[in-house]
Amino acid sequence: FMDHSYFLVDGEWYRISSDFINELNVECSEILEQVFDDGFLPYPFDISKKEHIFNQQFIGKEGWLVLDTIIPENIEPCDIIQFDDNAVHLIHVKKGFDNSMRDLCSQVNLAAKRLREDLKSGYQYLQKVEHAIESRKRSDSKNSQVLGRQILPKGGIRGIFEKRRFSNIGFCLASADTAKANRNIKEENKRFDSTIAKYALIELHREIKLLGFDFKVIQIKCFSNL
């Protein structure tokens, strides 16, 4: 079952043809040619540690906010927001490029649909995001208190998105490869065996572009202290 000609879906194994895999690799490569960026995030990922440790590096940095574990309406907008005068990037961080990518892509799609609705209907969801951040100041957890003490920009969370074109708002899938050998997903797509991850990425790209948002795939530089 380690052969990547098998497809695990909801606990069931399905065999797929080599032609399908080849077509998937070609389509994935074509998308990555357009949306790939391995230099967007300035900090490396220590793969011996969890994702929230990586995310915390951005707390207090100008033009960045960390929203990891901020989940109003049971929808996480992203792990990290990067914003400037030109664009906003909602970055979802994932350790590994494997079958679990399917669940992450579903979460990103849901977040994009909720944000699109919110930008057209009065920012109620974004106000809940801001309230959730501020409520962390009163948490018993030191990590949560650090999130709550972040200084929001003028106009708050809403102000980050107001008067932005959808095309200047991007959803980013940021992956930290856990393989021992250095691999570049854009240049060495076939070395990444997860058919589900590639299929989910292709579907997410299609959905995000249909919603009118920008889309980016980021490969985070990694190291390990193990």
N, C-alpha and C positions, 0 to 999 in steps of 0.2 A: 504493500500500500504506500510505500515511500515514493513509488514512481509517480511523477507529476502528471501522468495520463489518467489519474484518478481524481475525482472531484468530490469532496466531502460537503454535503449539504444537509443541515439539520440532523446530523448523526448517521446519514446514509451515504455510502460510497457509490459514485457514478463514474463509469469509464467514459472518457472523452477522446476524440480522435486527435491524432497529431496535427492534422490540418487545422482543427479548431485552435489548438495551442499556438500554432504558427501565426494564424490570423490575429489572435489575441495579442501576441508579442509585437506584431507589426503595428496594430492600432495603438497599443500602449506606447510604443516608441514614437509614433507620430505625434501623439498628445504631449509626451515629455519634451519633444523638440520645441514645442510652443510654450510650455508652462514651467519647465524645470528651473530651479534656482538652488545652488548649493552654497551660496554666499550671503543669503539674506539674513540669517540669524548669526549674531556676532560671537556667541558663546558655544563651546563644545558641550557635548552630552557625555557624561560619565555613565557608561552602560552598566556599571556595577551598582548604580543607584536608581531610584524610581523617578518617574516623570516629574512629579511635583518639585523635586530638588532642582531639576533643570529649570523649570518655570520660575522658581523663586529668584533666579539670577537677574530677572528683569524688573523686580520690584524697586521702585525709586528711580528708575532710569527715565530721563526725559523722553517723552513721546511713546512711552510704553506703559501698559497697565496689565496686571495679572488677574485673570478672572477664573483661574483654576478652582473648581468646586463651587463656583457661583452658579446656581441652577434654579432660577425662578421659573415657575410653571413646569418644573422638571425638564427644562431645556437648557443645556449649557451653551451659551453663545460662542465660547471659544476658551482656550487656555490662556492665550496672550493676545492683547490688541497692540498693534503698532500703528501710529497715526502721525501724519504731518500735513502740510498744506496741500499736498498733491493727492494723497490716497489714505485709505484705512485698510489694514490687513487684519483679519480675524484668523488667528493661527491655532490650529488643533494639533497638539503634539502627541506622537505615538512612538513608543519604544518597540522597534521591530517592524518588519514588513512581511506579515504573515496572514493567516486566515482571519485573525481577529480584526483585520483592517475593514472587513465587511461591516461590522457593528459600528466602527468609528465613522465610516462613510455615511451610514444611515443617520448617525447623530449630526454630522455636518450638514447633510441635506435638510434635516428637520430644523436646525438652527437657521439655515439660510431662508427657508420658507417662512419661518416665524419673523425673522428680521424684515423681510420684504413686506410682509403684511403690516408690521409695526410702523415702518417708515411711511406707509400710506394711510395709517389710521390714527396717528396721534402720539406715538412713542410710549404707550403704556408699558410695554414689555421692557424697554430700555430704562424706564423709571424704576421698575422692579429690580433690574440689574443693579442700578445705583443704590437703591435702598438695601439690597442684599450685601453690597460691599460695606456700606456704612454700619450695618448691624453687626459686622464682625468685630468692631471695636469693643463690643461688650462681651465677646466670647471668652470662655475660660481657656481656650487654646491659644498659645503664643503665636503659632503659625497663622491662625485666623485673625488675630489682632494685627499682625503685620499686613495682611491683606486689607483690613479695614482702615489702616492708617495711610494708605496710599493717597496722594494728593491728586484729586481729579482736575482736569483742565477746566478753564473757564467755560461755563455752560454745561458742565457735568458730562455724563455719558451721552446724553442727547446731543450736546453740542459737538461731539466728535462726528456725528452723522448728518446733522442738519445741513441742508443746501449742498449735499454731495450727490453727484450722479451715481446711479447704480454701478456703472462701469468703473468708477473710482473706488468702489468698495470690493475688496477681494477676500475670498475664503481660501485659506492655505492649509494644505495637508503636509505636516512636517514630520518626517520619519527619521528615526535614528536606527541605523542598521546594526543588528547585534551579532552579525557574523564575525568570525575571527579574522577572515581575510578582508582586506579593503575592497569594496565593490561600489561602483557608481551606477545607480539605477538607470540613468539616462544612457550611458555608454555600454552598460553590460546588463541590459534588461533580462536576457535569457538566463542569467545566473541567479535570478530571483525566482524561486520555484513555485511560489504561491499563486496558482491560477485564480483563486478566489480574490486575492488582494488586487491583482491586475484588473480583473473584471469589475470589481467594486470601484476602483479608481476611474475606469472608463465611464461607468454609469454615473458616478458623481460629477465628473467633468461635464457630461451632457446636461445633467440636471441644473448645475450651477449656472452654466451659460444660458440655459432656457430662462432662468430667473433674472437674467440681465447682469449678474455680478461677474467680477473677474475671478480667475481661479489660478492657483499656483501650487506646484508640488515642490517642497523643500526637502533636501537631504541634509540632515544636521551632521556636522563633523563629530566624530566620536573618539573616545579614549576610554580606558579602564584602568583603575588603580588596583585591580585584583592581582 
